[in-house]
Amino acid sequence: MLGHEFMRNAYLAGTFVALVCGAIGYFVVLRAQVFAGDALSHVAFAGALGAAAIGIDIRLGLFAATLVVGAGLGGLGERARADDVVIGTVFAWILGLGALFLSIFVSGSSGADGTAAVRVLFGSILGLSGGGARLAAAIAIAACLALAAIARPLLLSSLDPEVARGLGVPVRVLGIGFFLILGAVAAEATQAVGALLLLGLLAAPGGAARLLTDRPWLGVGLASGIAVGSMWLGLLLSYEIDSLPAGTAVIGVATAVFLLAALRDRARAGGALRPGSPRRVRSNHRIATISANAPEGVPAGARIEP
């Protein structure tokens, strides 16, 4: 398989794109901004088709649109954490623009040129040139470094923005910076898995990592590992199965890992809450102890915070 140049290019670009998607996807899940990732994937689609419609390189449209809209989402949302109203409004507007650009592009293009729209939607990682693969890897590495530079204050502002603000952390600036990095990642990853499947590569590894561990730095590493593993296995499956698109295979593997993590989490939760289980017994003993020692006027069994 690796004797083919197009597969070597796909693995080179895909490895680093998946690495940064997993890392930033963990923060997307932690900050409950998965909807923002979905919106930016459609921004990438509209930007690429807008660039194609006016006859310029689609990568310019990809990055210009996602960076501008990403910064706008961070700036418009309360405390630089765009809420559903902001994201939904942008999402609807971008979908309309995407439909307009698609109509203009298809009506003014030949059938061969019209395949560019399909590549934007579903990715074209197997069609990357050597230079394109190296550029994708370089952009992904730069995004990883930028994320690493703000990771610690970003984690604090994600978990408790009020405490972060009290400690002097620039929460709004961090939020805008996070959206800028997310925009760049969305633009680059669109070329690998496509605009429609991008959300899966952002959300599924991050969601699986959140289910597997409560330790944030381990979670970032797990999310990146799951994303890279999904990319490697997905590319292998697409090579072995001619009718299976690479993007679909990659997202399918990532989704399967998330489902396994969810089943594991549900099984553990069920065992922990089963009558007679050690955790249930300890919990009931603690509640009984608190109830027995409750101050006068407090109902027995009432939850008392220490």
C-alpha positions as CSV (number, residue, x, y, z in Angstrom):
1,M,0.0,0.0,0.0
2,L,2.7,2.5,0.9
3,G,4.4,1.8,-2.4
4,H,1.9,4.2,-3.9
5,E,2.8,7.9,-3.6
6,F,-0.8,9.0,-3.2
7,M,-1.2,6.7,-0.1
8,R,2.1,8.1,1.4
9,N,0.8,11.6,0.9
10,A,-2.5,10.7,2.4
11,Y,-0.9,9.2,5.5
12,L,1.5,12.2,5.9
13,A,-1.3,14.8,5.7
14,G,-3.9,12.7,7.5
15,T,-1.7,11.9,10.5
16,F,-1.1,15.5,11.4
17,V,-4.6,16.7,10.5
18,A,-6.1,14.0,12.7
19,L,-3.7,14.8,15.5
20,V,-4.8,18.4,15.7
21,C,-8.5,17.5,15.2
22,G,-8.4,15.2,18.2
23,A,-6.6,17.7,20.4
24,I,-8.9,20.7,19.6
25,G,-11.9,18.4,19.5
26,Y,-11.4,17.6,23.1
27,F,-11.7,21.3,24.0
28,V,-14.7,21.6,21.7
29,V,-16.5,18.9,23.6
30,L,-15.2,20.2,27.0
31,R,-16.6,23.7,26.2
32,A,-19.9,22.3,24.9
33,Q,-19.3,24.0,21.5
34,V,-19.7,21.0,19.2
35,F,-22.4,23.0,17.3
36,A,-19.8,25.6,16.6
37,G,-17.6,23.0,14.9
38,D,-20.6,21.9,12.8
39,A,-21.2,25.6,11.8
40,L,-17.5,26.0,10.8
41,S,-17.6,22.9,8.6
42,H,-20.4,24.5,6.6
43,V,-18.5,27.8,6.6
44,A,-15.6,25.9,5.0
45,F,-18.0,24.5,2.4
46,A,-19.4,28.0,1.6
47,G,-15.9,29.6,1.5
48,A,-14.5,26.9,-0.8
49,L,-17.4,27.2,-3.3
50,G,-17.3,31.0,-3.1
51,A,-13.6,30.9,-4.1
52,A,-14.4,28.4,-6.9
53,A,-17.3,30.6,-8.1
54,I,-15.0,33.6,-8.6
55,G,-12.2,31.5,-10.0
56,I,-9.5,31.6,-7.2
57,D,-7.8,28.8,-5.3
58,I,-10.4,27.1,-3.0
59,R,-7.9,27.0,-0.2
60,L,-8.0,30.8,0.0
61,G,-11.7,30.7,0.4
62,L,-11.5,27.9,3.0
63,F,-9.1,29.7,5.3
64,A,-10.5,33.2,4.7
65,A,-14.1,32.2,5.5
66,T,-13.4,30.0,8.5
67,L,-10.9,32.4,10.1
68,V,-13.2,35.4,9.7
69,V,-16.4,33.6,10.9
70,G,-14.5,31.9,13.7
71,A,-13.3,35.2,15.1
72,G,-16.8,36.6,14.7
73,L,-18.3,33.7,16.6
74,G,-15.8,34.2,19.4
75,G,-16.5,38.0,19.5
76,L,-20.2,37.8,19.3
77,G,-20.9,35.2,21.9
78,E,-21.1,36.1,25.6
79,R,-17.7,35.9,27.2
80,A,-16.2,34.7,23.9
81,R,-18.2,31.4,24.2
82,A,-20.7,31.6,21.3
83,D,-24.1,30.4,22.4
84,D,-26.6,28.4,20.3
85,V,-28.4,31.6,19.2
86,V,-25.3,33.1,17.7
87,I,-24.1,29.9,16.1
88,G,-27.6,29.0,14.8
89,T,-27.9,32.4,13.1
90,V,-24.5,32.2,11.5
91,F,-25.2,28.6,10.5
92,A,-28.4,29.5,8.7
93,W,-26.7,32.4,7.0
94,I,-23.8,30.3,5.8
95,L,-26.0,27.6,4.5
96,G,-27.8,30.1,2.4
97,L,-24.5,31.5,1.0
98,G,-23.3,27.9,0.4
99,A,-26.4,27.1,-1.6
100,L,-26.0,30.4,-3.6
101,F,-22.3,29.7,-4.4
102,L,-23.0,26.1,-5.3
103,S,-25.7,27.2,-7.8
104,I,-23.4,29.8,-9.3
105,F,-20.4,27.4,-9.5
106,V,-22.4,24.5,-11.0
107,S,-24.2,26.7,-13.6
108,G,-20.9,28.2,-14.8
109,S,-18.7,25.1,-14.7
110,S,-18.3,22.1,-16.9
111,G,-19.1,18.7,-15.6
112,A,-15.4,18.0,-14.9
113,D,-15.0,21.2,-12.9
114,G,-18.2,20.5,-11.0
115,T,-16.5,17.6,-9.2
116,A,-14.8,20.2,-7.1
117,A,-18.0,20.6,-5.1
118,V,-18.1,16.9,-4.3
119,R,-14.4,17.0,-3.2
120,V,-15.2,19.9,-0.8
121,L,-18.2,18.0,0.6
122,F,-16.5,14.6,1.1
123,G,-12.8,15.3,1.1
124,S,-10.0,14.4,-1.3
125,I,-7.2,13.2,0.8
126,L,-6.2,10.5,-1.7
127,G,-5.8,13.2,-4.3
128,L,-3.3,15.4,-2.4
129,S,0.0,16.1,-4.2
130,G,3.3,15.8,-2.3
131,G,3.5,19.6,-1.8
132,G,-0.2,19.7,-0.7
133,A,0.4,16.9,1.8
134,R,3.5,18.7,3.3
135,L,1.6,22.0,3.4
136,A,-1.3,20.3,5.2
137,A,1.0,18.7,7.7
138,A,2.8,22.0,8.3
139,I,-0.5,23.9,9.0
140,A,-1.6,21.1,11.3
141,I,1.6,21.3,13.3
142,A,1.4,25.1,13.5
143,A,-2.2,24.7,14.8
144,C,-1.0,22.2,17.4
145,L,1.7,24.5,18.6
146,A,-0.8,27.4,18.9
147,L,-3.2,25.3,20.8
148,A,-0.4,24.1,23.1
149,A,0.6,27.7,23.8
150,I,-2.8,28.5,25.2
151,A,-3.8,25.1,26.5
152,R,-3.4,25.7,30.3
153,P,-5.3,29.0,30.5
154,L,-7.8,27.7,28.0
155,L,-8.5,24.7,30.1
156,L,-9.1,26.9,33.2
157,S,-11.4,29.3,31.3
158,S,-13.3,26.3,29.9
159,L,-13.9,24.7,33.2
160,D,-14.6,27.8,35.3
161,P,-14.5,31.1,33.4
162,E,-15.3,33.2,36.6
163,V,-12.3,31.8,38.5
164,A,-10.1,32.3,35.4
165,R,-11.3,35.9,35.1
166,G,-10.6,36.5,38.8
167,L,-7.0,35.3,38.3
168,G,-6.5,37.7,35.4
169,V,-6.9,35.3,32.5
170,P,-8.1,37.1,29.4
171,V,-11.1,34.9,28.8
172,R,-12.5,36.8,25.8
173,V,-9.2,36.9,24.0
174,L,-8.6,33.2,24.7
175,G,-12.0,32.4,23.3
176,I,-11.4,34.3,20.1
177,G,-8.0,32.7,19.8
178,F,-9.5,29.3,20.2
179,F,-12.0,30.0,17.5
180,L,-9.3,31.2,15.2
181,I,-7.4,27.9,15.7
182,L,-10.6,25.9,15.3
183,G,-11.3,27.8,12.0
184,A,-7.8,27.0,10.6
185,V,-8.2,23.3,11.6
186,A,-11.7,23.2,10.0
187,A,-10.3,24.6,6.8
188,E,-7.4,22.2,6.6
189,A,-9.4,19.1,7.7
190,T,-12.1,19.8,5.1
191,Q,-9.5,18.8,2.4
192,A,-9.0,15.5,4.2
193,V,-12.5,14.3,5.2
194,G,-14.8,16.9,3.7
195,A,-17.1,19.5,5.1
196,L,-19.9,17.1,5.8
197,L,-17.8,14.7,7.8
198,L,-15.5,17.1,9.5
199,L,-17.7,17.3,12.7
200,G,-17.2,13.5,13.2
201,L,-13.4,13.9,13.3
202,L,-13.7,16.8,15.8
203,A,-16.5,15.4,18.1
204,A,-16.2,11.6,18.1
205,P,-12.5,11.3,19.4
206,G,-13.0,14.2,21.9
207,G,-16.3,12.7,23.1
208,A,-14.8,9.2,23.5
209,A,-11.9,10.7,25.5
210,R,-14.2,12.5,27.8
211,L,-16.0,9.2,28.5
212,L,-12.8,7.3,29.1
213,T,-11.1,9.7,31.5
214,D,-11.7,12.7,33.7
215,R,-8.1,13.8,33.6
216,P,-7.9,16.6,31.0
217,W,-4.3,16.2,29.7
218,L,-4.8,12.5,29.4
219,G,-8.0,13.2,27.6
220,V,-6.3,15.4,25.1
221,G,-3.8,12.7,24.4
222,L,-6.5,10.0,24.1
223,A,-8.5,12.2,21.7
224,S,-5.5,12.8,19.5
225,G,-4.6,9.1,19.6
226,I,-8.1,8.0,18.7
227,A,-8.3,10.5,15.8
228,V,-4.9,9.4,14.4
229,G,-5.8,5.7,14.8
230,S,-9.1,6.3,13.1
231,M,-7.3,8.1,10.2
232,W,-4.8,5.3,9.8
233,L,-7.3,2.5,9.9
234,G,-9.8,4.4,7.7
235,L,-7.2,4.9,5.0
236,L,-6.3,1.3,5.2
237,L,-10.0,0.2,4.8
238,S,-10.5,2.6,1.9
239,Y,-7.5,1.2,0.1
240,E,-8.7,-2.4,0.6
241,I,-12.3,-1.6,-0.3
242,D,-12.5,0.2,-3.6
243,S,-16.0,1.5,-3.2
244,L,-15.4,2.9,0.3
245,P,-14.5,6.7,0.4
246,A,-11.6,7.6,2.6
247,G,-13.5,10.2,4.6
248,T,-16.4,7.9,5.2
249,A,-14.1,5.2,6.5
250,V,-12.2,7.5,8.8
251,I,-15.4,8.9,10.4
252,G,-16.9,5.4,10.6
253,V,-13.9,4.2,12.7
254,A,-14.0,7.3,14.9
255,T,-17.7,6.9,15.5
256,A,-17.3,3.2,16.3
257,V,-14.7,4.0,18.9
258,F,-17.1,6.6,20.4
259,L,-19.9,4.1,20.6
260,L,-17.6,1.6,22.3
261,A,-16.6,4.2,24.8
262,A,-20.3,5.1,25.4
263,L,-21.2,1.5,26.0
264,R,-18.3,1.0,28.4
265,D,-19.3,4.1,30.3
266,R,-22.9,3.0,30.5
267,A,-21.9,-0.5,31.7
268,R,-19.7,1.0,34.4
269,A,-22.4,3.4,35.5
270,G,-24.9,0.6,35.7
271,G,-22.6,-1.5,37.8
272,A,-21.8,1.4,40.1
273,L,-25.5,2.1,40.7
274,R,-26.6,-1.5,41.0
275,P,-28.2,-2.4,44.4
276,G,-25.6,-3.9,46.6
277,S,-22.6,-2.7,44.6
278,P,-19.7,-1.3,46.7
279,R,-20.1,2.3,45.4
280,R,-23.9,2.2,46.1
281,V,-23.3,0.8,49.6
282,R,-20.7,3.5,50.4
283,S,-23.0,6.2,49.0
284,N,-26.0,5.0,51.0
285,H,-23.8,4.7,54.2
286,R,-22.6,8.3,53.7
287,I,-26.2,9.6,53.2
288,A,-27.4,7.7,56.2
289,T,-24.5,9.1,58.3
290,I,-25.3,12.7,57.2
291,S,-29.0,12.2,57.8
292,A,-28.4,10.9,61.3
293,N,-26.2,13.9,62.1
294,A,-28.4,16.4,60.3
295,P,-29.0,19.7,62.2
296,E,-32.5,20.2,63.7
297,G,-35.0,21.3,61.1
298,V,-33.1,19.6,58.2
299,P,-35.2,16.7,56.7
300,A,-33.6,13.3,57.0
301,G,-31.9,12.2,53.8
302,A,-31.5,15.8,52.6
303,R,-28.4,16.5,50.6
304,I,-25.9,18.5,52.6
305,E,-22.9,19.9,50.8
306,P,-19.6,19.8,52.9
